[in-house]
Amino acid sequence: MDRTNLARLSEKKTNPLERYREYVEFQLAIDGEGVGLRQVREKLAQTAAIEGLMELDVFALDSIVVNDYVNIALLQDDPAQPMQKWWWHLGKIRRGEYPVDLLPDSLRMAYSESSMAQTA
C-alpha cells in the first residue's frame, strides 16, 4: 500500500468527520450498513460546527428513509437518548414517526421530501 493510501486510512481512523463520511457515503448509502454511524455522529455533536457535516446528515437521513435495506441494528432506537439526537432514533425516522419539529432546520426539508417520496 502506498503512502497516500496509508495516510487516508490513518485519517479515517482518527478524524471523526472522515469516519462519519465513510459510514454515510459508503456503508449506509451503498449497502444499508454502517453500524458505528451513531457513535461517531455523537462524537461530532460534541464539537463546534463542522463544514460538510450538514450535507452528510442530509445524506444519512435520506438513506435511512429511502434505502430498501438498512441494517436492523441501525433501526433499533435508543430510548435513553434524547429525541433531539435524531441519529439515535433512526427507526422512528424510517417509519415516519420522528417528530419533524425536533430535527435541525437543515434536516426538516430533507426528511419531509424523503418521507413523501416513500409514500408516493
C-alpha positions as CSV (number, residue, x, y, z in Angstrom):
1,M,0.0,0.0,0.0
2,D,1.4,3.4,-0.9
3,R,1.9,6.3,1.4
4,T,-1.1,8.2,0.2
5,N,-3.5,5.4,0.9
6,L,-1.9,4.8,4.3
7,A,-2.3,8.5,5.2
8,R,-6.0,8.4,4.1
9,L,-6.7,5.2,6.2
10,S,-5.0,6.8,9.1
11,E,-7.1,9.9,8.8
12,K,-10.3,7.9,8.6
13,K,-9.4,6.2,11.9
14,T,-8.5,9.4,13.8
15,N,-10.8,12.0,12.2
16,P,-14.4,11.7,13.3
17,L,-15.8,13.6,10.3
18,E,-13.9,11.3,7.9
19,R,-15.2,8.2,9.8
20,Y,-18.7,9.6,9.6
21,R,-18.3,10.3,5.9
22,E,-17.2,6.6,5.4
23,Y,-20.2,5.3,7.3
24,V,-22.7,7.6,5.4
25,E,-21.4,7.7,1.9
26,F,-20.0,4.2,1.5
27,Q,-21.5,1.9,4.1
28,L,-25.1,3.2,4.7
29,A,-25.8,4.6,1.2
30,I,-24.4,1.7,-0.7
31,D,-25.4,-1.4,1.3
32,G,-27.5,-0.2,4.3
33,E,-24.7,-0.9,6.8
34,G,-22.8,1.5,9.0
35,V,-23.5,0.3,12.5
36,G,-20.9,2.7,14.1
37,L,-22.5,5.7,12.4
38,R,-24.4,6.8,15.6
39,Q,-21.4,6.6,17.9
40,V,-19.2,8.7,15.6
41,R,-22.1,11.2,15.0
42,E,-22.4,11.5,18.7
43,K,-18.7,12.4,18.9
44,L,-19.3,15.1,16.2
45,A,-22.2,16.5,18.1
46,Q,-19.8,17.4,20.9
47,T,-17.6,19.6,18.7
48,A,-18.2,23.0,17.1
49,A,-19.9,23.4,13.8
50,I,-18.0,21.4,11.1
51,E,-18.0,22.2,7.5
52,G,-19.6,19.4,5.5
53,L,-21.5,17.8,8.4
54,M,-24.9,19.1,7.4
55,E,-24.6,17.6,3.9
56,L,-23.6,14.2,5.4
57,D,-26.5,14.4,7.9
58,V,-28.9,15.0,5.0
59,F,-27.5,12.1,3.0
60,A,-27.7,9.9,6.1
61,L,-31.3,10.8,6.8
62,D,-32.3,10.3,3.2
63,S,-30.5,6.9,3.0
64,I,-32.3,5.7,6.1
65,V,-35.7,6.7,4.6
66,V,-35.3,5.6,1.0
67,N,-33.0,2.6,1.0
68,D,-34.7,-0.7,0.5
69,Y,-32.4,-2.3,3.1
70,V,-31.0,-0.8,6.3
71,N,-29.2,-3.0,8.9
72,I,-31.7,-3.8,11.7
73,A,-29.2,-2.7,14.3
74,L,-29.3,0.9,12.9
75,L,-33.1,0.9,13.3
76,Q,-33.1,0.0,16.9
77,D,-33.8,3.3,18.6
78,D,-32.1,4.1,21.9
79,P,-34.8,5.3,24.3
80,A,-32.1,6.5,26.8
81,Q,-31.0,9.2,24.2
82,P,-32.9,12.5,23.9
83,M,-35.1,12.8,20.9
84,Q,-33.2,15.8,19.7
85,K,-30.3,13.5,18.9
86,W,-32.0,12.1,15.8
87,W,-29.1,9.8,15.0
88,W,-30.2,7.6,17.9
89,H,-33.8,7.3,16.6
90,L,-33.2,6.1,13.0
91,G,-36.0,3.5,13.4
92,K,-38.6,6.3,14.1
93,I,-37.2,8.3,11.2
94,R,-37.5,5.3,8.8
95,R,-41.1,4.6,10.0
96,G,-42.1,8.3,9.7
97,E,-42.7,8.5,13.4
98,Y,-40.0,11.0,14.3
99,P,-41.3,14.5,15.3
100,V,-40.1,16.7,12.5
101,D,-40.0,19.8,14.7
102,L,-37.1,18.2,16.7
103,L,-34.9,18.0,13.6
104,P,-32.5,20.8,12.9
105,D,-33.8,23.2,10.3
106,S,-31.3,21.8,7.7
107,L,-32.9,18.3,8.0
108,R,-36.6,19.1,8.1
109,M,-37.0,19.6,4.4
110,A,-34.9,16.6,3.6
111,Y,-37.0,14.5,6.0
112,S,-40.3,15.7,4.6
113,E,-39.2,15.2,1.0
114,S,-37.8,11.7,1.7
115,S,-41.0,10.7,3.6
116,M,-43.2,12.0,0.8
117,A,-41.1,10.1,-1.8
118,Q,-41.6,6.9,0.2
119,T,-45.4,7.2,0.3
120,A,-45.7,8.1,-3.4
